[in-house]
């Protein structure tokens, strides 16, 4: 629900895209139901048991952020979830997402309505682009920091710190 006001900022983009494309905007956990003129909106409450299914049911992830100090400090949790689910995405290039999202490889960065519309339109027009970016996103996620590939490093760091302390 805390991200809903940020999503509202790009509602005009969805209105514009709906004039040319038939799509459903699925909004999960906003805390209220939205209506956007001309856009099919599927408002869903957040549910832990359904969360993974809801993310996997998407074709494109979106993560608009206000360009402010608070957003600049965000770690990029939602974009990481999109990547884990093999989803291409469009995100505002702020905070942690800048460290793992690769523009035009596993997703797009967008500033302003024109860029949001351009990148979303590219993906709406091309299932192949969505598939290739989503596959790359999943591969990048699996190669990134995770429990499996960070455990040996953590173990070595702990071993060294114990050796130094002793």
C-alpha positions in Angstrom: 0.0 0.0 0.0 2.9 2.4 0.6 3.9 2.2 -3.1 0.4 2.9 -4.4 0.9 6.7 -4.6 4.0 6.2 -6.7 2.1 3.9 -9.1 -0.6 6.6 -9.3 2.0 8.9 -10.9 2.1 6.7 -14.1 -1.7 6.2 -14.4 -1.7 8.6 -17.3 0.8 6.3 -19.1 -1.5 3.3 -18.7 -4.4 5.4 -20.0 -2.4 6.3 -23.1 -1.2 2.7 -23.7 -4.7 1.3 -23.3 -5.8 3.3 -26.4 -3.5 1.0 -28.5 -3.1 -2.2 -26.5 -5.5 -4.5 -24.7 -3.9 -5.3 -21.3 -4.9 -5.7 -17.7 -3.1 -3.8 -15.0 -2.9 -6.0 -11.9 -2.4 -4.0 -8.7 -1.7 -6.1 -5.7 -1.9 -4.8 -2.1 -2.7 -1.1 -2.8 -5.1 -1.0 0.1 -7.9 0.4 -2.2 -9.4 -0.3 -5.5 -8.4 1.8 -8.5 -10.2 2.7 -11.7 -8.3 4.2 -14.6 -10.3 5.4 -17.6 -10.0 2.9 -20.5 -7.8 0.5 -18.5 -8.8 -3.0 -17.3 -7.7 -3.0 -13.7 -7.5 -6.1 -11.6 -7.3 -4.9 -7.9 -6.2 -7.6 -5.6 -5.5 -7.5 -1.9 -2.1 -8.7 -0.8 -2.1 -12.3 0.5 1.0 -14.1 1.7 -0.2 -17.5 0.4 -0.9 -16.0 -3.0 2.0 -13.6 -3.3 4.3 -15.7 -5.4 1.5 -16.8 -7.7 0.4 -13.1 -8.1 4.0 -12.1 -9.1 4.4 -15.0 -11.5 1.1 -14.2 -13.2 2.5 -10.9 -14.4 4.0 -10.3 -17.9 5.8 -7.0 -16.9 6.7 -5.6 -13.6 6.6 -1.9 -12.9 8.4 0.0 -10.1 7.9 3.7 -10.3 9.4 5.7 -7.5 9.2 9.3 -6.5 12.6 10.9 -7.2 13.3 11.9 -3.6 15.8 11.1 -0.8 13.6 8.3 0.6 13.3 6.5 -2.7 17.0 6.9 -3.3 17.7 4.8 -0.2 15.4 1.9 -1.1 17.1 -1.4 -1.7 15.0 -2.5 -4.6 13.1 -5.4 -3.0 10.2 -5.4 -5.5 12.5 -5.3 -8.6 14.4 -8.2 -7.1 11.2 -10.2 -6.7 10.4 -9.4 -10.4 13.8 -10.8 -11.4 13.4 -13.9 -9.2 10.1 -14.6 -11.0 11.7 -14.1 -14.4 9.9 -10.9 -15.2 11.1 -8.0 -17.3 10.4 -4.7 -15.7 10.4 -0.9 -16.0 11.8 0.9 -12.9 12.8 4.3 -11.9 16.6 4.3 -11.7 17.0 5.1 -8.0 18.4 3.3 -5.0 19.5 -0.3 -5.0 17.9 -1.2 -8.3 20.7 0.6 -10.0 23.1 -2.0 -8.8 21.4 -5.0 -10.5 18.9 -3.9 -13.2 20.7 -3.5 -16.5 18.9 -1.1 -18.9 17.9 -2.8 -22.1 19.2 -6.2 -20.9 17.0 -7.4 -18.1 14.6 -4.5 -17.9 14.3 -0.8 -18.6 14.9 2.4 -16.6 12.5 5.2 -17.1 12.3 8.9 -16.1 9.1 10.7 -16.9 5.9 9.6 -18.7 7.5 9.6 -22.2 10.1 7.0 -21.2 7.6 4.9 -19.2 5.3 4.9 -22.2 8.1 4.0 -24.7 9.5 1.1 -22.7 6.1 -0.3 -21.7 4.9 -0.1 -25.3 8.1 -1.9 -26.5 7.3 -4.7 -24.2 3.5 -4.8 -25.0 4.4 -5.0 -28.7 6.9 -7.8 -28.3 6.4 -11.0 -26.4 9.9 -12.0 -27.6 11.4 -9.0 -25.9 9.5 -9.7 -22.7 10.7 -13.3 -22.8 14.3 -12.5 -23.4 14.5 -9.8 -20.8 12.7 -12.0 -18.3 15.0 -14.9 -18.9 18.0 -12.6 -18.5 16.5 -11.1 -15.3 16.1 -14.6 -13.8 19.7 -15.6 -14.7 21.1 -12.3 -13.3 19.1 -12.9 -10.1 20.4 -16.4 -9.7 24.0 -15.2 -10.2 23.5 -12.3 -7.8 23.9 -12.3 -4.0 21.9 -15.1 -2.6 22.2 -17.6 0.2 23.8 -20.3 -1.9 26.5 -18.2 -3.5 27.2 -16.0 -0.5 27.5 -18.7 2.2 31.1 -19.6 1.3 32.1 -15.9 1.4 30.3 -15.4 4.7 32.0 -18.5 6.1 35.4 -17.3 5.0 34.8 -13.8 6.4 33.8 -15.3 9.8 36.8 -17.6 9.8 39.2 -14.7 9.2 37.5 -12.6 11.9 37.8 -15.4 14.4 41.4 -15.9 13.5 42.2 -12.2 13.9 40.4 -12.0 17.2 42.1 -15.1 18.7 
